Amino acid sequence: MFAFNITVLETIPHLTEVDLGNNPLNEQAEQVIINLEKKGVIVNLDIDEVDQMKIS
């Protein structure tokens, strides 16, 4: 499995919301998420119920 590089999301003008749940994220993701939230972007990191069942 590979991790997604989401830095490109910072370059999208007028981005208001992004759903990153169920995506393997790379080590830069935390800073990108912080930057997006500072810009007012709603970042959803929820895991689907099906995946939560696999975890428990």
TIFIDREN-398975 format. One record per residue: residue number from 1; x, y negated, z of N, C-alpha, C, CB in turn. Coordinates in Angstrom, 3 decimals, m for minus. Atoms other than C-alpha are relative to their C-alpha. Glycine has a CB too. Layout:
N
n / nxx / nyy / nzz / caxx / cayy / cazz / cxx / cyy / czz / cbxx / cbyy / cbzz
NUM / X / Y / Z / X / Y / Z / X / Y / Z / X / Y / Z
...
END
This chain:
56
n / nxx / nyy / nzz / caxx / cayy / cazz / cxx / cyy / czz / cbxx / cbyy / cbzz
1 / 0.850 / 1.174 / 0.000 / 0.000 / 0.000 / 0.000 / 0.896 / m1.237 / 0.000 / m0.968 / 0.002 / 1.227
2 / m0.774 / 1.229 / 0.052 / 1.249 / m3.492 / m0.732 / m0.777 / m1.130 / 0.665 / 0.348 / m0.364 / m1.456
3 / 0.614 / 1.153 / m0.658 / 0.575 / m6.816 / 0.975 / m0.208 / m1.118 / m1.024 / 0.880 / m0.497 / 1.188
4 / 0.320 / 1.088 / 0.910 / m1.075 / m9.698 / m0.825 / 0.701 / m1.283 / 0.407 / m1.499 / m0.221 / m0.055
5 / m0.574 / 1.317 / m0.215 / 0.706 / m13.029 / m1.193 / m1.112 / m1.004 / m0.286 / 1.273 / m0.249 / m0.913
6 / 1.147 / 0.900 / 0.147 / m1.995 / m15.639 / m0.601 / 0.412 / m1.467 / m0.093 / m0.952 / 0.184 / 1.164
7 / m0.454 / 1.392 / 0.056 / 0.165 / m18.765 / m0.927 / m0.660 / m0.782 / m1.125 / 1.501 / m0.048 / m0.165
8 / 0.654 / 0.677 / 1.125 / m1.548 / m19.551 / m4.232 / m1.304 / m0.683 / 0.428 / m0.282 / 1.001 / m1.125
9 / 1.256 / 0.601 / m0.467 / m4.730 / m20.344 / m2.281 / 0.190 / m1.455 / 0.413 / m0.564 / 0.800 / 1.174
10 / m0.277 / 1.376 / m0.413 / m3.050 / m23.522 / m1.020 / m0.005 / m0.967 / m1.184 / 1.341 / m0.069 / 0.715
11 / m0.071 / 0.861 / 1.188 / m2.889 / m24.849 / m4.597 / m1.360 / m0.218 / m0.661 / 0.956 / 0.597 / m1.008
12 / 1.322 / 0.103 / 0.629 / m6.610 / m24.511 / m5.396 / m0.712 / m1.248 / 0.528 / m0.854 / 1.283 / 0.276
13 / 0.689 / 1.216 / m0.452 / m8.236 / m27.946 / m5.298 / m1.469 / 0.296 / 0.300 / 0.113 / m1.118 / m1.066
14 / 1.408 / m0.094 / m0.368 / m11.651 / m28.215 / m3.645 / m0.409 / 1.372 / 0.529 / m0.844 / m0.343 / m1.180
15 / 0.313 / m1.283 / m0.620 / m11.412 / m24.755 / m2.058 / m0.678 / m0.284 / 1.337 / 1.291 / 0.882 / 0.190
16 / 0.735 / 0.247 / m1.237 / m13.979 / m24.672 / 0.742 / m0.078 / 1.224 / 0.894 / m1.388 / m0.475 / m0.317
17 / 0.126 / m1.227 / m0.786 / m14.100 / m21.025 / 1.824 / 0.693 / 1.142 / m0.722 / m1.484 / 0.344 / 0.258
18 / m0.663 / m1.164 / 0.574 / m12.128 / m17.827 / 1.302 / m0.199 / 1.186 / 0.943 / 1.521 / m0.278 / m0.244
19 / 0.214 / m1.227 / m0.769 / m12.796 / m14.249 / 2.444 / 1.238 / 0.881 / m0.168 / m1.306 / 0.754 / m0.466
20 / m1.216 / m0.810 / 0.045 / m9.604 / m12.382 / 3.314 / m0.146 / 1.313 / 0.754 / 1.160 / m0.780 / 0.565
21 / 0.234 / m1.247 / m0.707 / m11.185 / m9.510 / 5.243 / 0.318 / 1.191 / m0.874 / m1.430 / 0.077 / 0.482
22 / m0.312 / m1.257 / 0.693 / m10.060 / m6.000 / 4.291 / 1.139 / m0.121 / m1.000 / m1.220 / 0.501 / m0.708
23 / m1.147 / 0.158 / 0.890 / m6.931 / m7.293 / 2.545 / 1.290 / 0.103 / 0.806 / m0.066 / m1.354 / m0.753
24 / m1.303 / m0.033 / m0.675 / m3.403 / m6.336 / 3.552 / 0.739 / m1.297 / m0.332 / 0.845 / 1.263 / m0.436
25 / m0.629 / 1.297 / 0.216 / m1.621 / m9.656 / 4.021 / 1.490 / 0.078 / 0.315 / m0.677 / m1.082 / 0.863
26 / m1.436 / m0.012 / m0.239 / 2.088 / m10.398 / 3.883 / 0.368 / m0.896 / 1.177 / 0.750 / m0.443 / m1.252
27 / m0.462 / 0.719 / m1.182 / 4.211 / m12.118 / 6.511 / m0.243 / m1.513 / m0.060 / 1.461 / 0.258 / 0.195
28 / 0.283 / 1.432 / 0.119 / 3.509 / m15.642 / 5.150 / m1.472 / m0.327 / 0.214 / 0.434 / m0.500 / m1.359
29 / 1.450 / 0.216 / m0.044 / m0.261 / m15.196 / 5.467 / m0.435 / m0.841 / 1.190 / m0.716 / 1.326 / 0.037
30 / 0.423 / 0.742 / m1.188 / m0.533 / m16.557 / 9.005 / 0.166 / m1.507 / m0.199 / 0.799 / 0.460 / 1.226
31 / m0.233 / 1.433 / 0.219 / 1.017 / m19.908 / 8.048 / m0.924 / m0.548 / m1.076 / 1.460 / m0.254 / m0.390
32 / 0.914 / 0.429 / 1.060 / m1.072 / m20.116 / 4.866 / m1.404 / m0.200 / 0.570 / m0.027 / 1.035 / m1.155
33 / 1.327 / 0.104 / m0.618 / m4.249 / m19.489 / 6.890 / m0.083 / m1.256 / 0.865 / m0.309 / 1.258 / 0.849
34 / m0.031 / 1.212 / m0.830 / m3.258 / m22.222 / 9.359 / m0.096 / m1.241 / m0.880 / 1.291 / m0.048 / 0.856
35 / 0.014 / 1.147 / 0.920 / m2.597 / m24.645 / 6.478 / m1.373 / m0.192 / m0.634 / 1.056 / 0.183 / m1.096
36 / 1.327 / 0.091 / 0.616 / m5.925 / m23.836 / 4.818 / m1.022 / m0.538 / 0.994 / m0.448 / 1.374 / m0.525
37 / 0.944 / 0.462 / m1.015 / m7.841 / m24.329 / 8.059 / 0.206 / m1.478 / 0.321 / 0.139 / 0.836 / 1.271
38 / m0.288 / 1.423 / m0.216 / m6.105 / m27.709 / 8.569 / m0.635 / m0.853 / m1.091 / 1.519 / m0.245 / 0.042
39 / 0.626 / 0.704 / 1.128 / m7.462 / m28.696 / 5.137 / m1.516 / 0.097 / 0.034 / 0.515 / 0.557 / m1.316
40 / 1.441 / m0.141 / m0.126 / m10.958 / m27.721 / 6.278 / m0.585 / 1.204 / m0.703 / m0.650 / m1.205 / m0.512
41 / 0.473 / m1.213 / 0.677 / m11.155 / m24.420 / 4.403 / m0.456 / 1.010 / 1.052 / 1.119 / 0.611 / m0.908
42 / 0.503 / m1.057 / m0.880 / m13.267 / m21.760 / 6.116 / 0.675 / 1.302 / m0.432 / m1.583 / 0.116 / m0.064
43 / m0.708 / m1.246 / 0.288 / m11.164 / m18.588 / 6.325 / m0.679 / 1.127 / 0.770 / 1.518 / m0.105 / 0.378
44 / 0.675 / m1.149 / m0.594 / m13.055 / m15.350 / 6.951 / 0.970 / 1.178 / 0.000 / m1.316 / 0.351 / m0.777
45 / m0.897 / m1.146 / m0.142 / m10.912 / m12.498 / 8.285 / m0.725 / 1.243 / 0.504 / 1.136 / m0.344 / 0.942
46 / 0.786 / m1.121 / m0.512 / m13.743 / m10.140 / 9.261 / 0.272 / 1.281 / m0.763 / m1.474 / m0.324 / m0.060
47 / m0.135 / m1.333 / 0.584 / m13.383 / m6.416 / 8.665 / m1.399 / 0.573 / m0.156 / 0.907 / 0.936 / 0.886
48 / 1.309 / m0.610 / 0.233 / m16.372 / m4.630 / 7.122 / m0.293 / 1.053 / 1.056 / m0.068 / 0.622 / m1.402
49 / 0.426 / m0.987 / m0.993 / m18.389 / m2.392 / 9.441 / 0.537 / 1.390 / m0.322 / m1.522 / 0.041 / 0.084
50 / m0.479 / m1.312 / 0.399 / m17.298 / 0.659 / 7.452 / 1.450 / 0.177 / 0.451 / m0.127 / 0.185 / m1.529
51 / m1.389 / m0.079 / m0.413 / m13.628 / m0.137 / 8.126 / 0.135 / 0.013 / 1.517 / 0.784 / m1.158 / m0.582
52 / m0.043 / m0.008 / m1.455 / m14.331 / m0.798 / 11.802 / m0.269 / 1.404 / 0.526 / m1.018 / m0.998 / 0.580
53 / 0.284 / m1.364 / m0.407 / m15.736 / 2.716 / 12.056 / 1.252 / 0.863 / m0.127 / m1.144 / 0.585 / m0.839
54 / m1.243 / m0.751 / 0.193 / m12.416 / 4.086 / 10.728 / 0.986 / m0.309 / 1.112 / 0.624 / m0.323 / m1.365
55 / m0.926 / 0.421 / m1.036 / m10.512 / 2.129 / 13.382 / m0.346 / 0.641 / 1.341 / m0.002 / m1.518 / 0.124
56 / 0.387 / m0.516 / m1.308 / m12.546 / 3.364 / 16.345 / 0.048 / 1.500 / 0.097 / m1.360 / m0.460 / 0.339
END
